[in-house]
Amino acid sequence: MFLSTSGLNQSYILKGIVNATVKRTLKAEELDEVDQFDNLYAQVQKKLENKALELDADGVIDIR
């Protein structure tokens, strides 16, 4: 499974469009704790991978 934030330089078959969202509400005193966002990226990555697998895809491209 691959994830890419850009397009590919070769032909590919589009199997569908996937999206994933996670959120975490920070309290005012937690705003400087930006390291808490690292876990959110991992959660989104896992969701995208699972959705791609459901479509029998090899990866996700043009992640924004």
mmCIF file of the N, C-alpha and C atoms, coordinates in Angstrom:
data_MODEL
# 
_entry.id   MODEL 
# 
loop_
_atom_site.group_PDB 
_atom_site.id 
_atom_site.type_symbol 
_atom_site.label_atom_id 
_atom_site.label_alt_id 
_atom_site.label_comp_id 
_atom_site.label_asym_id 
_atom_site.label_entity_id 
_atom_site.label_seq_id 
_atom_site.pdbx_PDB_ins_code 
_atom_site.Cartn_x 
_atom_site.Cartn_y 
_atom_site.Cartn_z 
_atom_site.occupancy 
_atom_site.B_iso_or_equiv 
_atom_site.pdbx_formal_charge 
_atom_site.auth_seq_id 
_atom_site.auth_comp_id 
_atom_site.auth_asym_id 
_atom_site.auth_atom_id 
_atom_site.pdbx_PDB_model_num 
ATOM 1   N N  . MET A 1 1  ? 0.851   -1.172 0.000   1.00 0.00 ? 1  MET A N  1 
ATOM 2   C CA . MET A 1 1  ? 0.000   0.000  0.000   1.00 0.00 ? 1  MET A CA 1 
ATOM 3   C C  . MET A 1 1  ? 0.893   1.229  0.000   1.00 0.00 ? 1  MET A C  1 
ATOM 4   N N  . PHE A 1 2  ? 0.616   2.152  -0.920  1.00 0.00 ? 2  PHE A N  1 
ATOM 5   C CA . PHE A 1 2  ? 1.374   3.396  -0.932  1.00 0.00 ? 2  PHE A CA 1 
ATOM 6   C C  . PHE A 1 2  ? 0.422   4.574  -0.816  1.00 0.00 ? 2  PHE A C  1 
ATOM 7   N N  . LEU A 1 3  ? 0.911   5.651  -0.259  1.00 0.00 ? 3  LEU A N  1 
ATOM 8   C CA . LEU A 1 3  ? 0.177   6.903  -0.145  1.00 0.00 ? 3  LEU A CA 1 
ATOM 9   C C  . LEU A 1 3  ? 1.048   7.986  -0.750  1.00 0.00 ? 3  LEU A C  1 
ATOM 10  N N  . SER A 1 4  ? 0.465   8.845  -1.583  1.00 0.00 ? 4  SER A N  1 
ATOM 11  C CA . SER A 1 4  ? 1.239   9.884  -2.259  1.00 0.00 ? 4  SER A CA 1 
ATOM 12  C C  . SER A 1 4  ? 0.483   11.203 -2.235  1.00 0.00 ? 4  SER A C  1 
ATOM 13  N N  . THR A 1 5  ? 1.205   12.289 -1.990  1.00 0.00 ? 5  THR A N  1 
ATOM 14  C CA . THR A 1 5  ? 0.581   13.611 -2.008  1.00 0.00 ? 5  THR A CA 1 
ATOM 15  C C  . THR A 1 5  ? 0.618   14.230 -3.396  1.00 0.00 ? 5  THR A C  1 
ATOM 16  N N  . SER A 1 6  ? 1.181   13.522 -4.353  1.00 0.00 ? 6  SER A N  1 
ATOM 17  C CA . SER A 1 6  ? 1.232   14.028 -5.729  1.00 0.00 ? 6  SER A CA 1 
ATOM 18  C C  . SER A 1 6  ? 0.701   12.962 -6.682  1.00 0.00 ? 6  SER A C  1 
ATOM 19  N N  . GLY A 1 7  ? 0.612   13.316 -7.941  1.00 0.00 ? 7  GLY A N  1 
ATOM 20  C CA . GLY A 1 7  ? 0.164   12.370 -8.952  1.00 0.00 ? 7  GLY A CA 1 
ATOM 21  C C  . GLY A 1 7  ? 1.267   11.392 -9.315  1.00 0.00 ? 7  GLY A C  1 
ATOM 22  N N  . LEU A 1 8  ? 0.962   10.487 -10.221 1.00 0.00 ? 8  LEU A N  1 
ATOM 23  C CA . LEU A 1 8  ? 1.941   9.508  -10.688 1.00 0.00 ? 8  LEU A CA 1 
ATOM 24  C C  . LEU A 1 8  ? 2.388   9.854  -12.094 1.00 0.00 ? 8  LEU A C  1 
ATOM 25  N N  . ASN A 1 9  ? 3.605   9.486  -12.432 1.00 0.00 ? 9  ASN A N  1 
ATOM 26  C CA . ASN A 1 9  ? 4.131   9.735  -13.770 1.00 0.00 ? 9  ASN A CA 1 
ATOM 27  C C  . ASN A 1 9  ? 3.899   8.545  -14.691 1.00 0.00 ? 9  ASN A C  1 
ATOM 28  N N  . GLN A 1 10 ? 2.884   7.774  -14.424 1.00 0.00 ? 10 GLN A N  1 
ATOM 29  C CA . GLN A 1 10 ? 2.544   6.627  -15.255 1.00 0.00 ? 10 GLN A CA 1 
ATOM 30  C C  . GLN A 1 10 ? 1.034   6.466  -15.245 1.00 0.00 ? 10 GLN A C  1 
ATOM 31  N N  . SER A 1 11 ? 0.527   5.661  -16.140 1.00 0.00 ? 11 SER A N  1 
ATOM 32  C CA . SER A 1 11 ? -0.922  5.484  -16.205 1.00 0.00 ? 11 SER A CA 1 
ATOM 33  C C  . SER A 1 11 ? -1.395  4.637  -15.021 1.00 0.00 ? 11 SER A C  1 
ATOM 34  N N  . TYR A 1 12 ? -2.639  4.838  -14.646 1.00 0.00 ? 12 TYR A N  1 
ATOM 35  C CA . TYR A 1 12 ? -3.226  4.082  -13.551 1.00 0.00 ? 12 TYR A CA 1 
ATOM 36  C C  . TYR A 1 12 ? -4.732  4.019  -13.754 1.00 0.00 ? 12 TYR A C  1 
ATOM 37  N N  . ILE A 1 13 ? -5.370  3.125  -13.038 1.00 0.00 ? 13 ILE A N  1 
ATOM 38  C CA . ILE A 1 13 ? -6.822  2.969  -13.088 1.00 0.00 ? 13 ILE A CA 1 
ATOM 39  C C  . ILE A 1 13 ? -7.403  3.572  -11.814 1.00 0.00 ? 13 ILE A C  1 
ATOM 40  N N  . LEU A 1 14 ? -8.338  4.477  -11.983 1.00 0.00 ? 14 LEU A N  1 
ATOM 41  C CA . LEU A 1 14 ? -9.013  5.093  -10.843 1.00 0.00 ? 14 LEU A CA 1 
ATOM 42  C C  . LEU A 1 14 ? -10.096 4.135  -10.363 1.00 0.00 ? 14 LEU A C  1 
ATOM 43  N N  . LYS A 1 15 ? -9.994  3.684  -9.134  1.00 0.00 ? 15 LYS A N  1 
ATOM 44  C CA . LYS A 1 15 ? -10.961 2.736  -8.588  1.00 0.00 ? 15 LYS A CA 1 
ATOM 45  C C  . LYS A 1 15 ? -12.002 3.416  -7.715  1.00 0.00 ? 15 LYS A C  1 
ATOM 46  N N  . GLY A 1 16 ? -11.804 4.670  -7.400  1.00 0.00 ? 16 GLY A N  1 
ATOM 47  C CA . GLY A 1 16 ? -12.763 5.390  -6.584  1.00 0.00 ? 16 GLY A CA 1 
ATOM 48  C C  . GLY A 1 16 ? -12.111 6.563  -5.885  1.00 0.00 ? 16 GLY A C  1 
ATOM 49  N N  . ILE A 1 17 ? -12.926 7.295  -5.182  1.00 0.00 ? 17 ILE A N  1 
ATOM 50  C CA . ILE A 1 17 ? -12.468 8.441  -4.406  1.00 0.00 ? 17 ILE A CA 1 
ATOM 51  C C  . ILE A 1 17 ? -12.678 8.099  -2.938  1.00 0.00 ? 17 ILE A C  1 
ATOM 52  N N  . VAL A 1 18 ? -11.654 8.313  -2.140  1.00 0.00 ? 18 VAL A N  1 
ATOM 53  C CA . VAL A 1 18 ? -11.747 8.032  -0.710  1.00 0.00 ? 18 VAL A CA 1 
ATOM 54  C C  . VAL A 1 18 ? -11.448 9.304  0.074   1.00 0.00 ? 18 VAL A C  1 
ATOM 55  N N  . ASN A 1 19 ? -11.985 9.367  1.269   1.00 0.00 ? 19 ASN A N  1 
ATOM 56  C CA . ASN A 1 19 ? -11.663 10.478 2.160   1.00 0.00 ? 19 ASN A CA 1 
ATOM 57  C C  . ASN A 1 19 ? -11.605 9.957  3.585   1.00 0.00 ? 19 ASN A C  1 
ATOM 58  N N  . ALA A 1 20 ? -10.928 10.678 4.419   1.00 0.00 ? 20 ALA A N  1 
ATOM 59  C CA . ALA A 1 20 ? -10.811 10.296 5.825   1.00 0.00 ? 20 ALA A CA 1 
ATOM 60  C C  . ALA A 1 20 ? -10.605 11.556 6.653   1.00 0.00 ? 20 ALA A C  1 
ATOM 61  N N  . THR A 1 21 ? -11.224 11.577 7.799   1.00 0.00 ? 21 THR A N  1 
ATOM 62  C CA . THR A 1 21 ? -11.114 12.721 8.694   1.00 0.00 ? 21 THR A CA 1 
ATOM 63  C C  . THR A 1 21 ? -11.025 12.227 10.131  1.00 0.00 ? 21 THR A C  1 
ATOM 64  N N  . VAL A 1 22 ? -10.175 12.839 10.890  1.00 0.00 ? 22 VAL A N  1 
ATOM 65  C CA . VAL A 1 22 ? -10.144 12.650 12.340  1.00 0.00 ? 22 VAL A CA 1 
ATOM 66  C C  . VAL A 1 22 ? -10.012 14.028 12.963  1.00 0.00 ? 22 VAL A C  1 
ATOM 67  N N  . LYS A 1 23 ? -10.439 14.149 14.185  1.00 0.00 ? 23 LYS A N  1 
ATOM 68  C CA . LYS A 1 23 ? -10.307 15.447 14.832  1.00 0.00 ? 23 LYS A CA 1 
ATOM 69  C C  . LYS A 1 23 ? -10.039 15.260 16.313  1.00 0.00 ? 23 LYS A C  1 
ATOM 70  N N  . ARG A 1 24 ? -9.472  16.263 16.882  1.00 0.00 ? 24 ARG A N  1 
ATOM 71  C CA . ARG A 1 24 ? -9.205  16.302 18.313  1.00 0.00 ? 24 ARG A CA 1 
ATOM 72  C C  . ARG A 1 24 ? -9.418  17.734 18.767  1.00 0.00 ? 24 ARG A C  1 
ATOM 73  N N  . THR A 1 25 ? -10.215 17.902 19.763  1.00 0.00 ? 25 THR A N  1 
ATOM 74  C CA . THR A 1 25 ? -10.471 19.226 20.305  1.00 0.00 ? 25 THR A CA 1 
ATOM 75  C C  . THR A 1 25 ? -9.440  19.528 21.389  1.00 0.00 ? 25 THR A C  1 
ATOM 76  N N  . LEU A 1 26 ? -8.774  20.639 21.228  1.00 0.00 ? 26 LEU A N  1 
ATOM 77  C CA . LEU A 1 26 ? -7.785  21.066 22.219  1.00 0.00 ? 26 LEU A CA 1 
ATOM 78  C C  . LEU A 1 26 ? -8.374  22.149 23.113  1.00 0.00 ? 26 LEU A C  1 
ATOM 79  N N  . LYS A 1 27 ? -8.087  22.039 24.372  1.00 0.00 ? 27 LYS A N  1 
ATOM 80  C CA . LYS A 1 27 ? -8.471  23.089 25.307  1.00 0.00 ? 27 LYS A CA 1 
ATOM 81  C C  . LYS A 1 27 ? -7.491  24.245 25.155  1.00 0.00 ? 27 LYS A C  1 
ATOM 82  N N  . ALA A 1 28 ? -7.858  25.406 25.628  1.00 0.00 ? 28 ALA A N  1 
ATOM 83  C CA . ALA A 1 28 ? -7.017  26.597 25.485  1.00 0.00 ? 28 ALA A CA 1 
ATOM 84  C C  . ALA A 1 28 ? -5.610  26.373 26.031  1.00 0.00 ? 28 ALA A C  1 
ATOM 85  N N  . GLU A 1 29 ? -5.497  25.679 27.127  1.00 0.00 ? 29 GLU A N  1 
ATOM 86  C CA . GLU A 1 29 ? -4.171  25.450 27.715  1.00 0.00 ? 29 GLU A CA 1 
ATOM 87  C C  . GLU A 1 29 ? -3.362  24.384 26.969  1.00 0.00 ? 29 GLU A C  1 
ATOM 88  N N  . GLU A 1 30 ? -3.971  23.713 25.990  1.00 0.00 ? 30 GLU A N  1 
ATOM 89  C CA . GLU A 1 30 ? -3.280  22.669 25.223  1.00 0.00 ? 30 GLU A CA 1 
ATOM 90  C C  . GLU A 1 30 ? -2.834  23.131 23.834  1.00 0.00 ? 30 GLU A C  1 
ATOM 91  N N  . LEU A 1 31 ? -3.089  24.377 23.482  1.00 0.00 ? 31 LEU A N  1 
ATOM 92  C CA . LEU A 1 31 ? -2.810  24.839 22.123  1.00 0.00 ? 31 LEU A CA 1 
ATOM 93  C C  . LEU A 1 31 ? -1.347  24.714 21.712  1.00 0.00 ? 31 LEU A C  1 
ATOM 94  N N  . ASP A 1 32 ? -0.433  24.761 22.646  1.00 0.00 ? 32 ASP A N  1 
ATOM 95  C CA . ASP A 1 32 ? 0.991   24.649 22.323  1.00 0.00 ? 32 ASP A CA 1 
ATOM 96  C C  . ASP A 1 32 ? 1.462   23.202 22.196  1.00 0.00 ? 32 ASP A C  1 
ATOM 97  N N  . GLU A 1 33 ? 0.584   22.256 22.387  1.00 0.00 ? 33 GLU A N  1 
ATOM 98  C CA . GLU A 1 33 ? 0.956   20.843 22.337  1.00 0.00 ? 33 GLU A CA 1 
ATOM 99  C C  . GLU A 1 33 ? 0.792   20.296 20.918  1.00 0.00 ? 33 GLU A C  1 
ATOM 100 N N  . VAL A 1 34 ? 1.538   20.854 19.975  1.00 0.00 ? 34 VAL A N  1 
ATOM 101 C CA . VAL A 1 34 ? 1.396   20.454 18.573  1.00 0.00 ? 34 VAL A CA 1 
ATOM 102 C C  . VAL A 1 34 ? 1.835   19.018 18.325  1.00 0.00 ? 34 VAL A C  1 
ATOM 103 N N  . ASP A 1 35 ? 2.632   18.451 19.206  1.00 0.00 ? 35 ASP A N  1 
ATOM 104 C CA . ASP A 1 35 ? 3.043   17.058 19.029  1.00 0.00 ? 35 ASP A CA 1 
ATOM 105 C C  . ASP A 1 35 ? 1.859   16.105 19.131  1.00 0.00 ? 35 ASP A C  1 
ATOM 106 N N  . GLN A 1 36 ? 0.753   16.578 19.673  1.00 0.00 ? 36 GLN A N  1 
ATOM 107 C CA . GLN A 1 36 ? -0.452  15.756 19.755  1.00 0.00 ? 36 GLN A CA 1 
ATOM 108 C C  . GLN A 1 36 ? -1.037  15.457 18.377  1.00 0.00 ? 36 GLN A C  1 
ATOM 109 N N  . PHE A 1 37 ? -0.660  16.240 17.366  1.00 0.00 ? 37 PHE A N  1 
ATOM 110 C CA . PHE A 1 37 ? -1.213  16.051 16.032  1.00 0.00 ? 37 PHE A CA 1 
ATOM 111 C C  . PHE A 1 37 ? -0.563  14.896 15.279  1.00 0.00 ? 37 PHE A C  1 
ATOM 112 N N  . ASP A 1 38 ? 0.618   14.457 15.709  1.00 0.00 ? 38 ASP A N  1 
ATOM 113 C CA . ASP A 1 38 ? 1.285   13.343 15.035  1.00 0.00 ? 38 ASP A CA 1 
ATOM 114 C C  . ASP A 1 38 ? 0.396   12.105 15.001  1.00 0.00 ? 38 ASP A C  1 
ATOM 115 N N  . ASN A 1 39 ? -0.281  11.836 16.077  1.00 0.00 ? 39 ASN A N  1 
ATOM 116 C CA . ASN A 1 39 ? -1.169  10.681 16.143  1.00 0.00 ? 39 ASN A CA 1 
ATOM 117 C C  . ASN A 1 39 ? -2.342  10.825 15.173  1.00 0.00 ? 39 ASN A C  1 
ATOM 118 N N  . LEU A 1 40 ? -2.807  12.047 14.953  1.00 0.00 ? 40 LEU A N  1 
ATOM 119 C CA . LEU A 1 40 ? -3.917  12.264 14.023  1.00 0.00 ? 40 LEU A CA 1 
ATOM 120 C C  . LEU A 1 40 ? -3.523  11.881 12.602  1.00 0.00 ? 40 LEU A C  1 
ATOM 121 N N  . TYR A 1 41 ? -2.305  12.216 12.198  1.00 0.00 ? 41 TYR A N  1 
ATOM 122 C CA . TYR A 1 41 ? -1.836  11.850 10.857  1.00 0.00 ? 41 TYR A CA 1 
ATOM 123 C C  . TYR A 1 41 ? -1.819  10.337 10.689  1.00 0.00 ? 41 TYR A C  1 
ATOM 124 N N  . ALA A 1 42 ? -1.366  9.626  11.702  1.00 0.00 ? 42 ALA A N  1 
ATOM 125 C CA . ALA A 1 42 ? -1.324  8.163  11.641  1.00 0.00 ? 42 ALA A CA 1 
ATOM 126 C C  . ALA A 1 42 ? -2.732  7.582  11.545  1.00 0.00 ? 42 ALA A C  1 
ATOM 127 N N  . GLN A 1 43 ? -3.683  8.178  12.248  1.00 0.00 ? 43 GLN A N  1 
ATOM 128 C CA . GLN A 1 43 ? -5.067  7.709  12.192  1.00 0.00 ? 43 GLN A CA 1 
ATOM 129 C C  . GLN A 1 43 ? -5.660  7.909  10.803  1.00 0.00 ? 43 GLN A C  1 
ATOM 130 N N  . VAL A 1 44 ? -5.400  9.061  10.190  1.00 0.00 ? 44 VAL A N  1 
ATOM 131 C CA . VAL A 1 44 ? -5.899  9.328  8.841   1.00 0.00 ? 44 VAL A CA 1 
ATOM 132 C C  . VAL A 1 44 ? -5.246  8.375  7.846   1.00 0.00 ? 44 VAL A C  1 
ATOM 133 N N  . GLN A 1 45 ? -3.953  8.160  7.985   1.00 0.00 ? 45 GLN A N  1 
ATOM 134 C CA . GLN A 1 45 ? -3.248  7.247  7.091   1.00 0.00 ? 45 GLN A CA 1 
ATOM 135 C C  . GLN A 1 45 ? -3.882  5.858  7.146   1.00 0.00 ? 45 GLN A C  1 
ATOM 136 N N  . LYS A 1 46 ? -4.160  5.356  8.329   1.00 0.00 ? 46 LYS A N  1 
ATOM 137 C CA . LYS A 1 46 ? -4.764  4.029  8.481   1.00 0.00 ? 46 LYS A CA 1 
ATOM 138 C C  . LYS A 1 46 ? -6.147  3.989  7.842   1.00 0.00 ? 46 LYS A C  1 
ATOM 139 N N  . LYS A 1 47 ? -6.945  5.034  8.037   1.00 0.00 ? 47 LYS A N  1 
ATOM 140 C CA . LYS A 1 47 ? -8.280  5.078  7.436   1.00 0.00 ? 47 LYS A CA 1 
ATOM 141 C C  . LYS A 1 47 ? -8.199  5.066  5.913   1.00 0.00 ? 47 LYS A C  1 
ATOM 142 N N  . LEU A 1 48 ? -7.272  5.848  5.349   1.00 0.00 ? 48 LEU A N  1 
ATOM 143 C CA . LEU A 1 48 ? -7.110  5.872  3.893   1.00 0.00 ? 48 LEU A CA 1 
ATOM 144 C C  . LEU A 1 48 ? -6.674  4.510  3.365   1.00 0.00 ? 48 LEU A C  1 
ATOM 145 N N  . GLU A 1 49 ? -5.755  3.868  4.062   1.00 0.00 ? 49 GLU A N  1 
ATOM 146 C CA . GLU A 1 49 ? -5.302  2.543  3.647   1.00 0.00 ? 49 GLU A CA 1 
ATOM 147 C C  . GLU A 1 49 ? -6.449  1.542  3.670   1.00 0.00 ? 49 GLU A C  1 
ATOM 148 N N  . ASN A 1 50 ? -7.258  1.561  4.725   1.00 0.00 ? 50 ASN A N  1 
ATOM 149 C CA . ASN A 1 50 ? -8.386  0.637  4.824   1.00 0.00 ? 50 ASN A CA 1 
ATOM 150 C C  . ASN A 1 50 ? -9.401  0.864  3.711   1.00 0.00 ? 50 ASN A C  1 
ATOM 151 N N  . LYS A 1 51 ? -9.695  2.119  3.404   1.00 0.00 ? 51 LYS A N  1 
ATOM 152 C CA . LYS A 1 51 ? -10.654 2.421  2.340   1.00 0.00 ? 51 LYS A CA 1 
ATOM 153 C C  . LYS A 1 51 ? -10.113 1.995  0.983   1.00 0.00 ? 51 LYS A C  1 
ATOM 154 N N  . ALA A 1 52 ? -8.815  2.172  0.764   1.00 0.00 ? 52 ALA A N  1 
ATOM 155 C CA . ALA A 1 52 ? -8.202  1.734  -0.492  1.00 0.00 ? 52 ALA A CA 1 
ATOM 156 C C  . ALA A 1 52 ? -8.260  0.213  -0.606  1.00 0.00 ? 52 ALA A C  1 
ATOM 157 N N  . LEU A 1 53 ? -8.012  -0.481 0.483   1.00 0.00 ? 53 LEU A N  1 
ATOM 158 C CA . LEU A 1 53 ? -8.087  -1.939 0.471   1.00 0.00 ? 53 LEU A CA 1 
ATOM 159 C C  . LEU A 1 53 ? -9.498  -2.416 0.150   1.00 0.00 ? 53 LEU A C  1 
ATOM 160 N N  . GLU A 1 54 ? -10.509 -1.728 0.664   1.00 0.00 ? 54 GLU A N  1 
ATOM 161 C CA . GLU A 1 54 ? -11.898 -2.077 0.362   1.00 0.00 ? 54 GLU A CA 1 
ATOM 162 C C  . GLU A 1 54 ? -12.187 -1.979 -1.130  1.00 0.00 ? 54 GLU A C  1 
ATOM 163 N N  . LEU A 1 55 ? -11.497 -1.072 -1.817  1.00 0.00 ? 55 LEU A N  1 
ATOM 164 C CA . LEU A 1 55 ? -11.662 -0.898 -3.263  1.00 0.00 ? 55 LEU A CA 1 
ATOM 165 C C  . LEU A 1 55 ? -10.707 -1.793 -4.056  1.00 0.00 ? 55 LEU A C  1 
ATOM 166 N N  . ASP A 1 56 ? -9.937  -2.627 -3.363  1.00 0.00 ? 56 ASP A N  1 
ATOM 167 C CA . ASP A 1 56 ? -8.928  -3.488 -3.988  1.00 0.00 ? 56 ASP A CA 1 
ATOM 168 C C  . ASP A 1 56 ? -7.896  -2.656 -4.742  1.00 0.00 ? 56 ASP A C  1 
ATOM 169 N N  . ALA A 1 57 ? -7.503  -1.540 -4.151  1.00 0.00 ? 57 ALA A N  1 
ATOM 170 C CA . ALA A 1 57 ? -6.528  -0.632 -4.762  1.00 0.00 ? 57 ALA A CA 1 
ATOM 171 C C  . ALA A 1 57 ? -5.140  -0.889 -4.183  1.00 0.00 ? 57 ALA A C  1 
ATOM 172 N N  . ASP A 1 58 ? -4.135  -0.458 -4.921  1.00 0.00 ? 58 ASP A N  1 
ATOM 173 C CA . ASP A 1 58 ? -2.749  -0.604 -4.477  1.00 0.00 ? 58 ASP A CA 1 
ATOM 174 C C  . ASP A 1 58 ? -2.262  0.595  -3.679  1.00 0.00 ? 58 ASP A C  1 
ATOM 175 N N  . GLY A 1 59 ? -2.975  1.721  -3.766  1.00 0.00 ? 59 GLY A N  1 
ATOM 176 C CA . GLY A 1 59 ? -2.530  2.910  -3.065  1.00 0.00 ? 59 GLY A CA 1 
ATOM 177 C C  . GLY A 1 59 ? -3.498  4.057  -3.221  1.00 0.00 ? 59 GLY A C  1 
ATOM 178 N N  . VAL A 1 60 ? -3.118  5.179  -2.638  1.00 0.00 ? 60 VAL A N  1 
ATOM 179 C CA . VAL A 1 60 ? -3.912  6.405  -2.695  1.00 0.00 ? 60 VAL A CA 1 
ATOM 180 C C  . VAL A 1 60 ? -2.997  7.507  -3.210  1.00 0.00 ? 60 VAL A C  1 
ATOM 181 N N  . ILE A 1 61 ? -3.450  8.243  -4.238  1.00 0.00 ? 61 ILE A N  1 
ATOM 182 C CA . ILE A 1 61 ? -2.642  9.329  -4.798  1.00 0.00 ? 61 ILE A CA 1 
ATOM 183 C C  . ILE A 1 61 ? -3.350  10.664 -4.630  1.00 0.00 ? 61 ILE A C  1 
ATOM 184 N N  . ASP A 1 62 ? -2.590  11.725 -4.776  1.00 0.00 ? 62 ASP A N  1 
ATOM 185 C CA . ASP A 1 62 ? -3.089  13.102 -4.665  1.00 0.00 ? 62 ASP A CA 1 
ATOM 186 C C  . ASP A 1 62 ? -3.767  13.377 -3.327  1.00 0.00 ? 62 ASP A C  1 
ATOM 187 N N  . ILE A 1 63 ? -3.140  12.951 -2.253  1.00 0.00 ? 63 ILE A N  1 
ATOM 188 C CA . ILE A 1 63 ? -3.680  13.211 -0.915  1.00 0.00 ? 63 ILE A CA 1 
ATOM 189 C C  . ILE A 1 63 ? -3.521  14.688 -0.607  1.00 0.00 ? 63 ILE A C  1 
ATOM 190 N N  . ARG A 1 64 ? -4.575  15.305 -0.137  1.00 0.00 ? 64 ARG A N  1 
ATOM 191 C CA . ARG A 1 64 ? -4.547  16.736 0.197   1.00 0.00 ? 64 ARG A CA 1 
ATOM 192 C C  . ARG A 1 64 ? -5.012  16.946 1.611   1.00 0.00 ? 64 ARG A C  1 
# 
